[in-house]
């Protein structure tokens, strides 16, 4: 088996940074399709990445230290992401051996062109909606493939990493990432547009990218509730608040779920937060366009298992709720805090900013969202900025954000390490309180969430 890249049939591909969620997903998919896959990573042999390494090895991928040793004249392609710098040893080795270097999105674009692809775009909610569409279509017997940026719990339970799957139909569900602008390389069957906010790029930049993607798609499905998406080409619309092609009716909710009606069907969504109701509307609008049976969709929504680190709720034996969430931009942080507020009026919010550049770019928006979302009963802990390696201008810190939040009524600090957070929360959190941990990219965050759960007697197992 091979894949056509730049008019060359390639069967031996090396991934630099293979433990990254977007990279490992493509690597698995291509390996399942018979290609010879190898990879390296900065986190090679790290305990935090041991599980993903073992599962990649089980899939048949070969793993190496990131020292250039795995790249040779026999390598057809070196695949990199935007996080890989020109000085990386794998890149230097590829250049010395005349090996073609391609971006992750070029590989994904080639895969997209070979399938009837649904591309999910938006600055928030991509992973959850991608997972929903995949699970809903699977439940309806359409057997799609998946290339995602996050792990589905349903796939993890089957022994997969969880961010990729090879189905036997022509359908493929992917995330279309706007962060590096690469999504305009795709020409999918359906593009689904969820929302726009300032994240890696400004709102006008993202809208321009989405406009190009919509015009390269056969079908475009657009969130009518987002005014930034008004001028995007649209085939269908979905909404919670305005007239649209797909709108839920008779919405009811409790702190952890929603119920609503559409046509004659009664849906139960086992996720909290209005953002997840909007995510579900987007997924159902898409699936119904693909002729999924609505009764089957009822069953699929009710049984949706979710995605790792997307508002993962842990009830502890001491009555304190610990939530682990991937939120890493202001809109996602706001949505997570609003959802947690329905669980408890007293929140311990822990956030680890990722990257000096993104923190600098979003500084004012971070300050605004914390000012507006937190109350005098809450506490905010901003951990040191996560640094994944490479060159970076380290001219901003979490303390800089705290300094501008010092006049607010809620408690705010920038602890030097996680142990300080654990000791502080252990002495102040009480039964009924909620701890919300947020952050992205750092593979050790799930372990920190586990430490928080253990701090209060461990998790209550409900099923």
C-alpha positions as CSV (number, residue, x, y, z in Angstrom):
1,X,0.0,0.0,0.0
2,X,1.1,3.6,-0.6
3,X,-0.2,7.2,-0.5
4,X,0.2,9.7,-3.3
5,X,2.1,12.8,-2.1
6,X,3.3,15.5,-4.5
7,X,2.9,13.0,-7.4
8,X,5.0,10.4,-5.5
9,X,3.7,7.1,-4.2
10,X,5.0,6.8,-0.6
11,X,4.9,3.7,1.6
12,X,7.5,4.4,4.2
13,X,6.8,7.5,6.4
14,X,8.6,8.8,9.5
15,X,6.7,11.1,11.9
16,X,8.7,13.6,13.9
17,X,6.6,14.3,17.1
18,X,4.6,11.1,16.7
19,X,3.1,11.3,20.2
20,X,1.2,14.5,19.3
21,X,-2.5,13.8,19.1
22,X,-2.8,14.9,15.4
23,X,0.4,13.1,14.4
24,X,-0.4,9.8,16.1
25,X,-3.9,9.7,14.6
26,X,-2.6,9.9,11.1
27,X,0.3,7.5,11.8
28,X,-2.2,4.9,13.1
29,X,-4.6,5.3,10.2
30,X,-1.8,4.9,7.6
31,X,-0.3,1.9,9.4
32,X,-3.8,0.2,9.4
33,X,-3.8,0.9,5.7
34,X,-0.6,-1.1,5.2
35,X,2.1,1.6,5.2
36,X,5.4,1.3,7.0
37,X,5.4,3.9,9.8
38,X,8.1,5.0,12.2
39,X,8.2,8.0,14.5
40,X,10.3,9.9,17.1
41,X,9.3,12.3,19.9
42,X,10.9,14.6,22.4
43,X,9.0,12.6,25.1
44,X,10.5,9.3,24.0
45,X,10.7,7.0,27.0
46,X,8.8,9.4,29.2
47,X,6.5,7.8,31.8
48,X,3.8,10.3,30.7
49,X,3.8,8.9,27.1
50,X,4.4,5.3,27.9
51,X,0.9,4.2,27.2
52,X,0.7,5.9,23.8
53,X,4.1,4.5,22.9
54,X,3.0,0.9,23.7
55,X,-0.1,1.2,21.7
56,X,1.7,2.6,18.7
57,X,4.2,-0.3,18.9
58,X,1.3,-2.7,19.1
59,X,-0.2,-1.1,15.9
60,X,3.1,-1.9,14.2
61,X,4.8,1.5,14.2
62,X,8.5,1.7,15.0
63,X,9.7,4.2,17.6
64,X,13.1,5.9,17.9
65,X,14.8,8.7,19.9
66,X,14.5,12.1,18.2
67,X,18.1,12.2,17.1
68,X,17.8,11.7,13.3
69,X,18.8,8.1,13.4
70,X,15.5,6.8,12.0
71,X,15.6,8.9,8.8
72,X,17.6,7.4,5.9
73,X,17.7,7.4,2.1
74,X,15.1,4.6,2.4
75,X,12.6,6.9,4.0
76,X,10.0,8.2,1.5
77,X,8.7,11.1,3.5
78,X,9.4,12.9,6.8
79,X,6.2,14.2,8.3
80,X,6.3,17.2,10.6
81,X,3.9,19.5,12.4
82,X,4.0,23.2,12.9
83,X,5.6,22.6,16.3
84,X,8.8,21.1,14.8
85,X,11.6,23.5,14.3
86,X,14.1,23.6,11.4
87,X,17.0,22.6,13.7
88,X,15.4,19.3,14.7
89,X,17.8,16.4,14.1
90,X,15.2,14.5,12.1
91,X,14.9,17.4,9.7
92,X,18.6,17.8,9.4
93,X,18.9,14.1,8.6
94,X,16.2,14.2,6.0
95,X,17.9,17.1,4.2
96,X,21.2,15.3,4.2
97,X,19.6,12.2,2.7
98,X,17.4,14.1,0.2
99,X,14.2,12.9,1.9
100,X,11.0,14.9,1.1
101,X,9.7,16.8,4.1
102,X,5.9,17.4,4.3
103,X,3.6,19.0,6.8
104,X,1.1,16.8,8.7
105,X,-1.7,18.6,6.8
106,X,-0.4,17.5,3.5
107,X,-0.7,13.9,4.5
108,X,-4.2,14.5,5.9
109,X,-5.2,16.3,2.7
110,X,-4.3,13.3,0.6
111,X,-6.3,11.1,2.9
112,X,-9.3,13.5,2.8
113,X,-9.3,13.4,-1.0
114,X,-9.5,9.6,-0.9
115,X,-12.7,9.5,1.2
116,X,-16.1,11.0,1.6
117,X,-14.9,13.3,4.4
118,X,-16.7,15.3,7.0
119,X,-14.4,18.1,8.3
120,X,-15.2,19.7,11.6
121,X,-14.0,23.3,12.0
122,X,-14.2,25.8,14.8
123,X,-12.1,27.4,17.5
124,X,-13.9,25.4,20.2
125,X,-15.6,22.0,20.2
126,X,-14.0,20.3,17.3
127,X,-12.9,17.2,19.2
128,X,-16.2,16.7,20.9
129,X,-18.3,17.2,17.7
130,X,-15.9,14.9,15.7
131,X,-16.4,12.3,18.3
132,X,-20.2,12.7,18.3
133,X,-20.5,12.4,14.5
134,X,-18.2,9.3,14.5
135,X,-20.1,7.6,17.3
136,X,-23.5,8.6,16.0
137,X,-22.7,7.4,12.4
138,X,-21.2,4.2,13.8
139,X,-24.3,3.5,15.8
140,X,-26.4,4.0,12.7
141,X,-24.3,1.4,10.8
142,X,-22.3,3.7,8.5
143,X,-18.9,2.5,9.8
144,X,-16.8,5.6,9.3
145,X,-13.1,6.1,9.8
146,X,-11.8,8.7,12.2
147,X,-8.8,11.0,12.5
148,X,-9.1,13.2,15.5
149,X,-7.2,15.4,17.9
150,X,-8.5,13.8,21.1
151,X,-9.1,10.3,22.4
152,X,-12.7,8.9,22.4
153,X,-13.5,7.0,25.6
154,X,-15.4,4.4,23.6
155,X,-12.3,3.6,21.5
156,X,-10.0,3.6,24.6
157,X,-12.2,0.9,26.1
158,X,-11.5,-1.2,23.0
159,X,-7.8,-0.9,23.5
160,X,-7.1,1.9,21.0
161,X,-5.3,5.1,21.7
162,X,-8.7,6.6,20.8
163,X,-8.0,9.3,18.3
164,X,-8.1,7.2,15.1
165,X,-10.1,4.3,13.6
166,X,-10.3,2.6,10.3
167,X,-13.8,1.8,9.2
168,X,-14.9,-0.1,6.2
169,X,-17.1,2.6,4.5
170,X,-16.2,5.6,2.3
171,X,-16.8,8.0,5.2
172,X,-14.0,9.7,7.2
173,X,-14.5,12.2,10.1
174,X,-11.7,14.6,10.8
175,X,-10.9,17.8,12.7
176,X,-10.0,20.7,10.5
177,X,-7.5,22.8,12.5
178,X,-7.3,26.5,12.0
179,X,-4.4,27.1,14.3
180,X,-1.7,27.0,11.5
181,X,-4.0,27.8,8.6
182,X,-3.6,24.3,7.1
183,X,-7.3,23.5,6.8
184,X,-7.5,25.3,3.5
185,X,-5.6,22.4,1.9
186,X,-8.7,20.2,2.4
187,X,-11.5,19.6,-0.1
188,X,-14.0,17.6,2.0
189,X,-17.6,16.5,1.1
190,X,-19.0,18.3,4.2
191,X,-17.4,21.1,6.2
192,X,-19.1,21.8,9.6
193,X,-18.4,25.3,11.1
194,X,-19.0,25.5,14.9
195,X,-17.8,28.9,16.0
196,X,-15.1,31.6,15.8
197,X,-13.2,33.3,18.6
198,X,-9.7,34.6,19.1
199,X,-7.3,31.7,19.8
200,X,-4.2,31.1,17.7
201,X,-5.3,33.7,15.2
202,X,-7.6,36.8,15.2
203,X,-11.3,36.4,14.4
204,X,-11.0,38.0,10.9
205,X,-8.1,35.6,10.0
206,X,-10.1,32.6,11.1
207,X,-13.2,33.7,9.2
208,X,-11.2,34.1,6.1
209,X,-9.8,30.5,6.4
210,X,-13.3,29.2,7.0
211,X,-14.7,31.0,4.0
212,X,-12.1,29.3,1.8
213,X,-12.8,25.9,3.3
214,X,-16.6,26.4,2.8
215,X,-16.0,27.2,-0.9
216,X,-13.9,24.1,-1.3
217,X,-16.6,21.8,0.2
218,X,-19.6,20.2,-1.5
219,X,-21.8,20.9,1.6
220,X,-21.2,23.5,4.4
221,X,-23.2,23.4,7.7
222,X,-23.0,26.5,9.8
223,X,-23.8,27.6,13.3
224,X,-26.5,30.3,12.9
225,X,-25.9,31.5,16.5
226,X,-22.4,32.8,15.8
227,X,-22.5,36.2,14.1
228,X,-18.9,35.8,12.9
229,X,-20.1,33.0,10.6
230,X,-23.0,35.0,8.9
231,X,-21.3,35.4,5.6
232,X,-19.9,31.8,5.3
233,X,-21.4,29.9,2.4
234,X,-24.0,27.6,3.9
235,X,-26.1,24.6,2.8
236,X,-27.7,24.0,6.2
237,X,-27.7,25.8,9.5
238,X,-28.2,24.7,13.1
239,X,-29.0,26.9,16.1
240,X,-30.1,26.9,19.8
241,X,-31.5,30.5,19.7
242,X,-32.5,31.5,16.2
243,X,-34.4,30.2,13.1
244,X,-32.3,27.5,11.4
245,X,-32.6,24.2,9.6
246,X,-31.9,22.2,12.8
247,X,-33.1,23.5,16.2
248,X,-33.8,21.6,19.4
249,X,-37.1,22.2,21.1
250,X,-38.4,21.9,24.6
251,X,-34.9,22.0,26.1
252,X,-34.6,20.9,29.7
253,X,-31.5,20.4,31.8
254,X,-29.9,19.4,35.1
255,X,-26.3,20.1,36.1
256,X,-24.9,17.1,34.1
257,X,-27.2,16.6,31.2
258,X,-29.8,18.0,28.7
259,X,-33.1,16.7,27.3
260,X,-34.7,18.1,24.1
261,X,-37.1,17.3,21.3
262,X,-36.5,17.3,17.6
263,X,-39.3,16.3,15.3
264,X,-40.9,13.4,17.1
265,X,-37.7,12.2,18.8
266,X,-36.7,12.7,22.5
267,X,-33.0,13.1,23.0
268,X,-31.0,12.8,26.2
269,X,-27.5,14.2,26.1
270,X,-25.3,13.1,29.1
271,X,-23.1,16.2,29.0
272,X,-23.3,19.5,30.8
273,X,-22.9,23.0,29.4
274,X,-24.8,24.9,26.7
275,X,-21.7,24.6,24.5
276,X,-22.2,20.8,24.5
277,X,-25.9,21.2,23.5
278,X,-24.8,23.3,20.6
279,X,-22.1,20.7,19.8
280,X,-24.8,18.0,19.8
281,X,-27.1,20.1,17.5
282,X,-24.2,20.4,15.0
283,X,-23.5,16.7,15.1
284,X,-27.2,15.7,14.7
285,X,-27.7,18.2,11.9
286,X,-24.8,16.6,10.0
287,X,-25.9,13.0,10.7
288,X,-29.4,13.6,9.6
289,X,-28.1,15.2,6.4
290,X,-26.3,11.8,5.9
291,X,-29.7,10.0,6.3
292,X,-29.0,8.6,9.7
293,X,-32.1,7.1,11.3
294,X,-33.5,9.4,14.0
295,X,-34.5,6.6,16.3
296,X,-31.0,5.2,16.1
297,X,-29.6,8.7,16.7
298,X,-31.7,8.9,19.9
299,X,-29.9,5.8,21.2
300,X,-26.5,7.1,20.1
301,X,-26.9,10.5,21.8
302,X,-28.0,8.8,25.1
303,X,-25.0,6.4,25.0
304,X,-22.4,8.9,23.9
305,X,-19.3,8.3,26.1
306,X,-17.4,11.5,25.5
307,X,-13.8,12.4,25.0
308,X,-10.8,12.3,27.4
309,X,-10.1,15.6,29.2
310,X,-13.3,17.2,27.9
311,X,-15.0,18.1,31.2
312,X,-14.1,14.7,32.7
313,X,-16.0,14.6,36.0
314,X,-14.6,12.7,39.0
315,X,-16.7,12.5,42.2
316,X,-14.5,11.9,45.2
317,X,-15.2,10.1,48.4
318,X,-14.9,13.3,50.4
319,X,-17.7,14.9,48.4
320,X,-15.5,17.2,46.3
321,X,-15.8,17.1,42.5
322,X,-12.7,17.2,40.4
323,X,-13.1,18.1,36.7
324,X,-10.3,17.7,34.1
325,X,-10.7,19.7,31.0
326,X,-8.7,20.5,27.8
327,X,-9.8,24.2,27.8
328,X,-6.9,26.4,26.7
329,X,-8.5,29.5,25.1
330,X,-10.7,32.2,26.8
331,X,-14.0,30.9,25.2
332,X,-13.3,27.3,26.2
333,X,-12.3,28.5,29.7
334,X,-15.6,30.5,30.0
335,X,-17.6,27.5,28.9
336,X,-15.9,25.2,31.3
337,X,-16.4,27.5,34.3
338,X,-20.0,28.1,33.4
339,X,-20.6,24.3,33.3
340,X,-18.8,23.8,36.6
341,X,-20.8,26.6,38.2
342,X,-23.9,24.4,37.8
343,X,-22.2,21.7,40.0
344,X,-20.9,24.0,42.7
345,X,-21.0,27.7,43.7
346,X,-17.5,27.5,45.0
347,X,-14.8,26.8,42.4
348,X,-11.1,26.1,42.7
349,X,-9.9,26.9,39.2
350,X,-6.5,25.7,38.1
351,X,-5.2,26.7,34.7
352,X,-1.9,26.0,33.0
353,X,-1.3,28.3,30.1
354,X,0.4,26.5,27.2
355,X,3.2,28.3,25.3
356,X,4.6,31.8,25.8
357,X,3.4,33.1,22.4
358,X,-0.2,32.0,22.9
359,X,-0.2,33.4,26.4
360,X,1.1,36.7,25.2
361,X,-1.4,36.8,22.3
362,X,-4.4,36.1,24.6
363,X,-3.3,37.9,27.8
364,X,-6.0,40.5,27.8
365,X,-8.7,37.9,26.9
366,X,-7.5,35.7,29.7
367,X,-7.8,38.5,32.2
368,X,-11.2,39.4,31.0
369,X,-12.7,35.9,31.2
370,X,-11.4,35.4,34.7
371,X,-12.7,38.8,35.8
372,X,-16.2,38.1,34.4
373,X,-16.5,34.4,35.3
374,X,-15.1,34.1,38.8
375,X,-16.8,35.3,42.0
376,X,-15.6,36.2,45.5
377,X,-16.1,32.6,46.7
378,X,-13.7,31.2,44.0
379,X,-9.9,30.7,43.9
380,X,-7.7,30.9,40.8
381,X,-4.3,29.2,40.5
382,X,-2.3,29.9,37.4
383,X,0.4,27.4,37.0
384,X,3.7,28.2,35.3
385,X,3.4,28.4,31.5
386,X,3.9,25.0,29.8
387,X,7.1,24.9,27.7
388,X,7.3,22.0,25.2
389,X,10.8,22.9,24.0
390,X,12.4,24.8,21.2
391,X,13.0,28.5,20.9
392,X,10.6,30.8,22.7
393,X,10.6,34.4,23.8
394,X,10.0,33.9,27.5
395,X,8.9,37.5,28.3
396,X,5.6,36.7,30.0
397,X,4.6,34.6,33.0
398,X,1.5,33.5,34.9
399,X,2.4,36.0,37.6
400,X,2.0,38.8,35.0
401,X,-1.6,37.8,34.6
402,X,-2.1,37.5,38.3
403,X,-0.7,41.0,38.8
404,X,-3.5,42.4,36.7
405,X,-6.1,40.4,38.6
406,X,-5.0,41.5,42.0
407,X,-7.9,44.0,42.6
408,X,-10.5,41.4,42.0
409,X,-12.6,39.9,44.8
410,X,-11.6,36.2,44.2
411,X,-8.4,34.7,45.4
412,X,-5.7,34.5,42.7
413,X,-2.1,33.4,42.7
414,X,0.6,32.0,40.5
415,X,2.2,29.0,42.5
416,X,5.7,27.9,41.5
417,X,4.7,24.3,41.3
418,X,1.8,21.8,41.6
419,X,2.7,20.7,45.1
420,X,1.9,24.2,46.4
421,X,-1.6,23.9,44.7
422,X,-2.2,20.5,46.2
423,X,-1.3,21.7,49.7
424,X,-3.4,24.8,49.4
425,X,-6.5,23.1,48.1
426,X,-6.2,20.2,50.6
427,X,-6.6,22.7,53.5
428,X,-9.3,24.8,52.0
429,X,-11.7,22.7,49.9
430,X,-14.8,21.4,51.6
431,X,-17.6,18.9,50.7
432,X,-19.6,20.2,47.8
433,X,-16.8,22.3,46.3
434,X,-15.6,21.8,42.8
435,X,-12.0,21.8,41.4
436,X,-11.6,22.6,37.7
437,X,-8.3,21.8,36.2
438,X,-7.7,23.2,32.7
439,X,-4.8,23.1,30.2
440,X,-3.6,21.6,26.9
441,X,-0.6,19.9,25.3
442,X,1.1,18.8,28.6
443,X,0.9,15.0,28.8
444,X,1.3,15.1,32.6
445,X,-1.9,17.0,33.2
446,X,-4.0,13.7,33.5
447,X,-1.6,12.6,36.3
448,X,-2.1,15.9,38.1
449,X,-5.9,15.4,37.9
450,X,-5.4,11.9,39.4
451,X,-3.4,13.5,42.2
452,X,-6.2,15.9,42.9
453,X,-8.7,13.1,43.0
454,X,-6.5,11.0,45.4
455,X,-6.2,14.1,47.6
456,X,-9.8,13.6,48.6
457,X,-10.1,9.9,49.0
458,X,-10.2,8.8,45.4
459,X,-12.9,8.4,42.9
460,X,-16.4,7.1,43.6
461,X,-17.0,4.3,41.1
462,X,-20.6,4.6,40.0
463,X,-20.8,1.8,37.4
